[in-house]
């Protein structure tokens, strides 16, 4: 069943775009689509009933005066608009938006847990303002019973551009592989080049045939690992090591092995044994 659109909910989310030049239709639809998507996610997470979890935003009206868009909430099923019974959902959504933008603009509050898609959508919401110098975007809550308008927050052109830059950096961070993603456990490593100076931070290279044929620089996770591998009674160039390594990259190109754990040391005479152990384990 479809919602009864003849009944107007008590609370309206008003988006007032104070633009200085015509708004490109693509930017406007992109902004509203992103806003709708974020509201759907918010209602799923915060709706107190199955109907509220399926609530969606609908355009109530578009007014003159720059561009004023009024959005109301209806349940996706049922005859009576849910917003009549629970205006807190749309009010909470407006506050949620404010919290997100406050954090990425000024670092205020706790960092929200967002996906790459979330970041893209929050960028899209302010796209019209970011593309129009001296423009402003107002987010207001209207009480349709009393006609009162309460401003929740505003975003200026400078704010919008700063926010989008912050989200771009956040997307890069979210897409960057974590150390855990690049960890390879119990790999057979042989030293290709070893420095006798234990204080040296560079010059040590190793090969892990199972990962890459060419030698990569070695970074030791701690001094104890370095001491056991390079300052023992064995020649490190004739010794095999069973290690957990993180492959470090520069622009997605492998450049170094960071050894985070040393499992076993074996001389060349026992190399076959350590190979078998690494394969089995």
N, C-alpha and C positions, 0 to 999 in steps of 0.2 A: 504494500500500500504506500502511496505517496503522502508526503506531509501536506497539511492544510495550509496553503499559502495565504488564505484570507485572514488568518490569525497572525498578527504581527507580534513577534517576541518583544519582551520588555526592554531588552538591552541590545544596543547596536554598536558594532566596532566601526568607527569612522576613520577612513584614511583620507587626509586632506593634503594633496600635493600642490604646493604653491610653486608653480612652474613659471619660468621666464620665456620659454620658447615651446613650440608645439612638441608634444610627447609622441615619440615613435610608438606605433601600435604594438610592434613586437616587444619592446621594452615593457610596456604596460601589461600585456598579457603574460609575459614571462614573470613579472613581479607578482601579479595576482595568482598565477598558478603555483608559484613557490609558496606564497602565503597560505593558499588552500592546502597544499601538501603538508606544511608544518602544523596547521590547525588539526588536520586529520590525525597526524602522529600524536599531537598533544592530547586530543580527545580520547584516543585509544589508551594512552598511558594514565590519564587523569579522570576519565569518565567513571562515575560511580555505578552505572548500570550498563547493560548491553546496548540499550538505545543511545545513551550518552556516548559510549565508545564509538558509535557509528555516526555521530553528529558531523555535519558539514556546513561550510559557509556558503551563503547565497547572497547575490547582489540585491539589496533592497531598492536602491535608487542611485543615480549619478546626477549630481547637481552642478550648476554653474558656479563660478567663483574659483578660478584656477581649475582644479579637478577634485571634486569631493565624491568619494565612493563610500557608500554605507553598506556594511556587510552584516547580515543577520544569520543566526544559527538555527538550523532545523535538524531534527533527527532524520536519519536516512530511512527509517520505517516508522509507521504510526501516523495517526491523524492529528495529534496535538503536538505543536512545536515544543521540544524539550526545554528550550531556553526559558519558557514561561515558569517552569518549575525550578530551574537551576541556572540563574544568570551568572553564577560564580565561574562557570566553565569559560565563557568568553572573556570575562574580566581577568581570570587567571591567565588566559592565553596572552592578553595584552601585557600583563606584568612579566610573563615568561619572555616575551619578545624584548621587553625593556632590559631584563636581566642579561640576556645574551649580548645585546648591543652595548650595554654598559661595560661588560667584561672586556669585549674586544676593542672598545674605544679607549677605556681608561684603566682596565685591569681591576675594576670594582667587583667585589664578590668572588665566589668560588668559580673555578674554571668548569664550564659545562662539558659533559661528555657528548661529543658530536662526531658524526661520521663525515666522510668526504662529501656525500650527497647533501647532508645538512648544511655544511659550510657553503656549498654552491648555491643552495636555496636561500640562505640568509644574505648572500651577496646579491642574488637576483631581486630580492624584495626591495632593496634600496637602489636598484639599477637606474630608475628614472631620475632620481635625485643626483646620483653620482655623475650622470651625463649632462646635467643642466647647471651651469654656473649660477651661484646665488639663489638656487632653489632650496626648498625646505619640504620635509615630509612630516606631517603631524599625525600621531596616533591618539585618537580620542575615544572615550566611552560615552555613549548617549543613553540616558534614561528616557525611554519613549513615553513613560507615564507623566513625567514632570517636565520633559524637554530640556533638562540640564545636560550640559556637556562638560565632561571632566577630561582634561588633557593628561595622558599617561606619559608620553615622552615625544620629543622632536628629534629629527635628524636633518642636519644641514648638508649642503653640498660637500663641504670640507669633511664633515663627519663621515658621510657615505664613502668618500674616497679613502679615508683613513681606515675605515672598517673593512672595506674590500681588500685593501693591502694586507691587513692583519689576517683575514680569512685565507688569502692566497698562501701566506706563510704557514698557516695552520694546515692547509691541504698538503703542502710539501712535507710537513712533519709527519702527517698521518700516512702519507704514501711511502715514507722512508722506511726501509726494512729495519726492524729492531735487531739488537744483538742476538736475541733468542732465535730469530728467523734464520740467521746465518751461522748458527752453531752446529758443528759437526762433531759427534762424539766418537771416541776411541778410534782415531785415525792413525795410521802408520806414518810417522814423519821421519825423514832423514835430513840431517843438516847438510846443506850445500856449501855454506861458508860460515865460519865461527870466529869471533874475535877473542883473542886471549885476554884482552883488557876487560875485566868484569864490570868496570864503570861505564863502558861504552854503551850508548843507547842505540847506535846504528851499526850496520855492517854485517849483522847476522841474517843469514838467508836459509830457507829450508824448502823441501819439496814434499808434498803430499800427493802421491801419484793418483790416488783415488779421486782427487779434486781437480788438480791442475798439473800439467807436466812441467811447466817452467817454475823455477824457484821464486819464492816471494819473500819479502822482508819478514822478520820475526819480531813480534812484540811479546814480551813475557808478562803474564798476568801479575806476578809478584816475584820478589827477589829469591824466594825459596825455590821456585821452579827453575829460575835461571841458574842458580847455584848447582842444583842437581844435574842439570843438563850440560852445563859448560865447564864446571869446576870439579869434575869427578876423576876417578882413576882411569876412565875410558877416554879414548879419542872420540870427540863428538862427531867427527866426520866418518867414523866407522861404527857408529852406534845407531840403533833404531829406537824410536820413542812412540809409545802408545799415548796419544794425547786427545783432549777435547780442544778444538780450535774454533775461533770465530773468524770468518773471512771478512776482512775489512776492505772497503772499496772506495774509490774516488770516481765519481761520475759513472757508477755501476761497473767500473773496471776493477777486478781484484788486485790489490796492491800489497796486502800483508796478512800474515796469520797471527792472531792473538791467541797465545796458549793460555787457557784458563784452568786446565787441570792436567797433571801428569799422572798417568796410570801405571806405566811400566817402562823400564829401560832394558834394552837388550843389545848385546854386542852383535857384530855381523855373523858370528858363529851361530847365534840363536835367532837370527832374523826370520827364518822360515817359521819358527815356533810362534813368534809374535804376530806374524802375518795371519797364521791360522787362528790365533786367539782373537785378533781384531775382526776377522770374518765371522767367527762363531758368535762373538758378543755383539 
